[in-house]
């Protein structure tokens, strides 16, 4: 039913709006930045950072974790589309904190008879997961050596951002509070 609703929205004008928003934009993002975040539907990356179409590449997966596919996408984004910065945003109350890799794999094995060949990358603490993701990207040989990487945990109750600092990273910053009024106009 939801798929039919999405196609109906496209037919009702969504495709025309998307085409108009993309008109004149080039494939390389204007801010030379990749944002990695969770697929949680409550996180509206464009609203959160006041973005317009064409400004960043947005990568989403369960948890906003650094995976082989994220590394592949960031590497392509850097080397072919000139991005130079990565922003990792995970959040409080993430579903990946409600189970472990082994629990989920066992659940699937009981249901299907086989374990999946991939890991969920479940975590108990989003700050620790962000810290590990930053460290993993910094060590990756395929990313450009001057890649600037910052990571945050988004509090989904208040929408405040808490920067997660890893040795050699930016100086610790206080938690950013959500703005009281927006300095940009939302696209319609």
PyMOL commands that set and color helices and strands:
alter all, ss='L'
color gray80, all
select helices_A, chain A and resi 2-22+45-49+62-64+68-81+95-98+101-112+126-139
alter helices_A, ss='H'
color red, helices_A
select strands_A, chain A and resi 33-38+56-61+85-91+148-154+161-164
alter strands_A, ss='S'
color yellow, strands_A
deselect
rebuild
show_as cartoon
